[in-house]
């Protein structure tokens, strides 16, 4: 097991005392994580509260994590608001603390970051055959490039961009566009793409075979694939529980691409859905 940890809070406290202007700048550091078996596929797990995640597949053997820490973006912290009890005293700041760690075991790399009081942006280079499980919540986006594997990406307040990927993906955000471009897919794996406020825009190889399940509550659905849309009546379900009766009519659009295959679900509320054929 390899463990890589650094904490720079005390260092930046001393920098603040000596040169206050330095502590106001972004903090940049790097972690290099060797893999137990560099010849085999790996798995990267990252979860942030504040910050962006950018994963890039490359020809190297290690996982290289470039870290940028900065004061939390967006709404001011409670510490920045006037305090009536301070009586004119000046607030002392210790700059930008940094606490990021990475642990590797059997080609699985877990990255942990304390991002409660600052924003941490991660740019992570991984070998191209790598699966991902990445998520963030505030003040950040998720971008993935040139990676082949099983990809899971979750965001809340930001977009998700998956570019030149291979394998399969499950991606969800709440506020932001979701854009994915596949160079090849795992033909036996279902996939799902959803956002609440934004477009879902996915490009597949021309030869993809899939059963599509599509729903846009307040938008339109577009495709340059010749999708064989199911013209049957919407599915109706009725339930009776404790004297309460309910009827539901599904408004999903079902269809087959190139004869059908694993299910590909796409859903949003405010925005359009685009299913594109790679040129």
C-alpha positions in Angstrom: 0.0 0.0 0.0 1.3 3.5 -0.9 0.1 6.5 1.1 0.9 10.0 0.0 -0.2 12.8 2.3 0.7 16.4 2.8 -0.7 19.2 4.9 0.6 22.8 4.3 -1.5 24.8 6.8 1.5 25.5 9.1 3.7 26.4 6.2 1.3 29.0 4.9 0.8 30.4 8.4 4.5 31.2 8.5 4.3 32.6 5.0 1.5 34.9 6.1 3.6 36.2 8.9 6.6 36.9 6.8 5.0 38.0 3.5 1.2 38.5 3.8 0.8 38.9 0.0 1.9 35.3 -0.7 -0.8 33.8 1.4 -3.5 35.3 -0.8 -2.3 33.4 -3.9 -3.4 30.0 -5.0 -1.5 27.1 -3.6 -0.2 24.5 -6.1 1.2 21.1 -5.3 1.6 17.7 -6.9 1.3 14.1 -5.8 2.7 11.2 -7.9 1.2 7.8 -7.0 2.8 4.6 -8.4 0.5 1.7 -9.1 0.9 -1.8 -7.7 0.6 -3.3 -11.2 1.2 -0.7 -13.9 0.4 -3.1 -16.7 -3.2 -3.6 -15.6 -6.3 -1.3 -15.6 -7.0 0.7 -12.5 -9.7 2.6 -10.7 -9.7 6.2 -9.5 -12.1 7.4 -6.8 -12.4 11.2 -6.0 -15.1 13.0 -4.1 -15.0 16.8 -3.5 -17.3 19.2 -1.8 -15.8 22.4 -3.3 -13.8 22.2 -6.5 -13.3 20.8 -10.0 -12.0 17.5 -11.2 -10.2 17.1 -14.6 -9.0 13.6 -15.5 -6.7 13.1 -18.5 -5.7 9.7 -19.8 -2.0 9.6 -20.8 0.7 7.1 -21.8 2.5 7.1 -18.4 2.4 4.5 -15.7 1.7 6.6 -12.6 -1.3 8.6 -11.4 -0.2 12.2 -11.2 -2.3 14.6 -9.2 -1.9 18.4 -9.7 -3.6 20.3 -7.0 -4.7 24.0 -6.9 -6.2 25.3 -3.6 -7.7 28.7 -3.4 -10.2 30.6 -1.2 -13.6 29.2 -1.6 -15.4 30.7 -4.5 -19.0 32.0 -4.4 -20.8 33.2 -1.3 -18.7 34.7 1.4 -17.9 32.6 4.4 -19.3 33.5 7.8 -15.7 34.6 8.7 -15.9 37.4 6.1 -19.0 39.0 7.5 -18.8 41.9 9.9 -18.8 40.8 13.6 -20.3 43.4 15.9 -18.3 42.0 18.9 -14.9 42.6 17.2 -15.0 46.3 18.2 -12.8 47.4 15.3 -10.2 44.6 15.7 -8.7 43.1 12.5 -9.3 39.5 11.5 -6.1 37.5 11.2 -6.1 35.0 8.3 -3.8 32.0 7.9 -4.0 32.0 4.1 -5.1 29.0 2.1 -4.7 25.6 4.0 -4.2 22.5 2.0 -5.0 18.9 3.0 -5.1 16.3 0.2 -4.1 12.7 0.4 -4.0 9.7 -2.0 -3.9 6.1 -1.1 -3.2 3.2 -3.6 -4.0 -0.4 -3.1 -4.2 -3.0 -5.9 -4.4 -0.4 -8.6 -7.2 1.5 -6.9 -6.4 5.1 -6.0 -8.5 6.9 -3.5 -8.1 10.7 -3.3 -9.3 12.5 -0.2 -9.4 16.3 0.1 -10.6 18.6 2.9 -12.5 21.2 0.9 -14.8 22.6 3.5 -13.1 26.0 3.8 -11.4 26.3 0.5 -11.8 25.2 -3.2 -9.5 22.5 -4.4 -9.2 21.9 -8.1 -7.6 18.6 -9.2 -6.1 17.8 -12.5 -5.3 14.1 -12.5 -3.4 12.2 -15.2 -4.1 8.4 -15.3 -3.1 5.6 -17.6 -5.6 5.4 -20.4 -7.1 2.1 -19.3 -8.6 3.4 -16.1 -12.1 3.4 -14.6 -13.4 6.4 -12.7 -15.8 7.2 -9.9 -15.7 11.0 -9.4 -18.0 13.5 -7.9 -18.2 17.1 -6.8 -20.9 19.4 -5.3 -20.1 23.1 -5.4 -17.9 25.6 -7.3 -16.6 23.1 -9.8 -17.0 21.1 -13.0 -16.0 17.6 -14.1 -14.0 17.0 -17.2 -12.7 13.6 -18.5 -10.5 13.1 -21.5 -9.0 10.1 -23.3 -9.9 7.4 -20.7 -11.2 3.9 -21.4 -13.1 2.1 -18.7 -16.2 2.2 -16.6 -16.9 5.9 -15.8 -19.2 7.3 -13.1 -19.5 11.1 -12.8 -21.7 13.1 -10.5 -22.0 16.8 -10.1 -24.5 19.2 -8.5 -23.7 22.8 -9.5 -21.6 22.5 -12.6 -21.3 20.8 -16.0 -19.9 17.4 -16.9 -17.8 17.0 -20.1 -16.6 13.5 -21.2 -14.4 13.8 -24.3 -12.9 11.0 -26.5 -13.8 8.3 -24.0 -14.3 4.6 -24.4 -16.2 1.9 -22.4 -19.4 2.9 -20.6 -20.6 5.9 -18.6 -23.2 6.8 -16.0 -23.2 10.6 -15.5 -25.6 12.9 -13.6 -25.6 16.6 -12.8 -28.3 19.0 -11.5 -27.3 22.4 -12.8 -25.3 22.3 -16.0 -24.9 20.7 -19.4 -23.8 17.1 -19.8 -21.7 16.5 -22.9 -20.1 13.1 -23.8 -18.2 12.0 -26.9 -17.4 8.3 -27.2 -14.8 6.8 -29.5 -15.9 3.3 -28.7 -18.4 1.7 -26.3 -18.7 -1.4 -24.2 -21.4 -3.2 -26.2 -22.9 -5.1 -23.3 -23.3 -2.4 -20.6 -26.3 -0.1 -20.0 -25.6 3.6 -19.7 -27.4 6.6 -18.2 -27.1 10.4 -18.7 -29.2 13.0 -16.8 -29.4 16.6 -15.7 -32.1 18.8 -14.3 -31.2 22.1 -15.8 -29.2 21.8 -19.0 -28.8 19.9 -22.2 -27.8 16.2 -22.5 -25.6 15.9 -25.6 -24.0 12.5 -26.4 -22.1 11.5 -29.4 -21.8 7.7 -30.2 -19.9 5.8 -32.9 -22.1 5.3 -36.0 -22.2 1.5 -35.3 -23.6 1.7 -31.8 -26.4 -0.7 -30.9 -28.7 0.4 -28.1 -32.2 0.6 -26.8 -32.9 4.2 -26.1 -35.1 5.5 -23.2 -35.5 9.3 -23.5 -37.4 11.9 -21.6 -37.2 15.8 -21.7 -39.9 17.4 -19.6 -39.6 20.9 -21.0 -37.4 20.5 -24.0 -37.0 18.6 -27.3 -35.2 15.5 -28.4 -33.0 15.4 -31.5 -30.9 12.8 -33.2 -29.2 12.1 -36.6 -29.5 8.3 -35.9 -32.4 6.6 -37.6 -34.1 5.6 -34.3 -36.9 3.1 -34.6 -39.3 4.7 -32.1 -41.8 2.5 -30.3 -45.2 3.7 -31.4 -47.2 1.7 -28.8 -49.4 3.3 -26.3 -47.7 4.8 -23.2 -47.3 2.4 -20.3 -50.0 2.9 -17.6 -49.6 1.7 -14.0 -52.3 1.7 -11.3 -51.6 1.3 -7.6 -53.8 0.9 -4.5 -52.3 1.4 -1.1 -54.2 2.1 2.2 -57.2 3.3 0.3 -55.2 5.6 -1.9 -55.6 5.0 -5.7 -53.0 6.3 -8.2 -52.6 6.1 -11.9 -49.4 6.9 -13.7 -48.8 7.3 -17.5 -45.2 7.1 -18.6 -44.1 9.8 -21.1 -40.8 8.2 -21.9 -39.8 7.8 -25.6 -38.5 4.3 -26.3 -36.6 3.3 -29.4 -33.9 1.1 -31.0 -30.7 2.3 -32.5 -29.2 0.0 -35.2 -31.5 -2.8 -34.1 -31.2 -2.4 -30.4 -28.9 -3.4 -27.6 -28.2 -2.4 -23.9 -30.4 0.4 -22.6 -29.2 4.0 -22.9 -31.2 6.3 -20.7 -31.2 10.1 -21.2 -33.3 12.5 -19.1 -33.6 16.1 -18.2 -36.2 18.7 -17.2 -35.1 22.1 -18.6 -33.1 21.6 -21.8 -32.8 19.5 -24.9 -31.5 16.0 -25.6 -29.1 15.4 -28.5 -28.1 11.9 -29.6 -25.4 12.4 -32.2 -23.7 10.1 -34.7 -19.9 10.5 -34.9 -18.8 11.7 -38.3 
